[in-house]
Amino acid sequence: MLYSKNYLPTGSVVGLHNDSRRLLIIGRQVFSETHQIVRDYTALNYPNGFTNAEESFILFDNKDIHTVYHYGYVDEKEMQLDQLLTNAERKGGK
């Protein structure tokens, strides 16, 4: 089955423009208190993942992604969530 999605699923591993790290996506549509903006993704360094509570999450948007190294798991529930996230983004005017 071919899926058409707007957001990468959690578990995806990506590389950003001008950044040599690989990042593991752990969340989507996260509010950045520092910048007072909703970012498309939150991630951790791959392959380490979460190693301590003082580690900062990495927030970024779709436009920042240069390479998708691994595409996370997709099923019907993921497709439903993708549609909810897309609808919320449209209502928010992003």
C-alpha positions as CSV (number, residue, x, y, z in Angstrom):
1,M,0.0,0.0,0.0
2,L,1.3,3.5,-0.9
3,Y,0.9,6.2,1.8
4,S,0.8,9.9,1.3
5,K,1.9,11.7,4.5
6,N,2.8,15.2,5.4
7,Y,4.9,14.3,8.5
8,L,7.6,11.7,8.9
9,P,6.6,9.0,11.5
10,T,8.3,8.8,14.9
11,G,11.3,6.5,14.7
12,S,12.5,8.1,11.4
13,V,16.1,9.0,11.3
14,V,17.0,12.2,9.4
15,G,19.9,14.5,8.6
16,L,19.5,18.3,8.5
17,H,21.0,20.8,6.1
18,N,24.5,21.9,7.3
19,D,24.5,19.4,10.2
20,S,26.5,16.2,10.2
21,R,24.4,14.5,13.0
22,R,21.8,11.9,12.4
23,L,18.6,12.6,14.4
24,L,15.9,10.2,15.6
25,I,12.4,11.7,15.5
26,I,10.6,11.2,18.8
27,G,7.7,13.7,18.4
28,R,5.8,16.1,16.1
29,Q,4.3,19.5,16.4
30,V,6.1,20.5,19.6
31,F,5.9,24.0,21.1
32,S,9.3,25.7,21.6
33,E,9.1,27.8,24.7
34,T,12.4,29.5,23.9
35,H,11.2,30.7,20.5
36,Q,7.4,30.7,21.2
37,I,6.7,28.7,18.0
38,V,5.5,25.2,17.1
39,R,8.1,23.2,15.3
40,D,7.3,20.2,13.1
41,Y,9.6,17.7,14.9
42,T,11.5,17.0,18.0
43,A,14.5,14.6,17.9
44,L,17.5,13.1,19.8
45,N,20.9,12.2,18.5
46,Y,21.1,8.9,16.8
47,P,22.2,6.2,17.7
48,N,22.4,7.3,21.4
49,G,18.8,8.5,21.9
50,F,17.9,9.7,25.3
51,T,20.9,9.4,27.7
52,N,20.2,11.9,30.5
53,A,17.5,14.4,31.7
54,E,19.8,17.4,31.1
55,E,20.1,16.7,27.4
56,S,18.3,19.2,25.1
57,F,15.8,18.0,22.5
58,I,16.5,19.1,18.9
59,L,13.6,20.9,17.3
60,F,13.3,21.5,13.6
61,D,10.8,21.8,10.7
62,N,10.3,19.8,7.5
63,K,12.2,22.4,5.5
64,D,15.3,21.7,7.6
65,I,15.5,18.1,6.5
66,H,18.2,17.2,4.0
67,T,18.2,13.4,4.1
68,V,15.8,10.7,5.4
69,Y,18.1,7.7,6.4
70,H,15.2,5.6,7.8
71,Y,11.5,5.9,7.5
72,G,9.6,5.0,10.7
73,Y,6.7,2.5,11.1
74,V,3.4,3.4,9.4
75,D,0.0,1.8,10.0
76,E,-3.6,3.0,10.1
77,K,-3.2,4.8,13.4
78,E,-0.1,6.7,12.1
79,M,-2.1,7.7,9.1
80,Q,-5.0,9.0,11.3
81,L,-2.5,11.0,13.5
82,D,-0.8,12.4,10.4
83,Q,-4.2,13.7,9.2
84,L,-4.9,15.3,12.7
85,L,-1.5,17.0,12.7
86,T,-2.0,18.3,9.2
87,N,-5.4,19.7,10.1
88,A,-4.0,21.3,13.2
89,E,-1.2,22.9,11.2
90,R,-3.7,24.3,8.7
91,K,-5.8,25.8,11.5
92,G,-2.7,27.3,13.1
93,G,-1.7,29.0,9.9
94,K,1.8,27.6,9.7
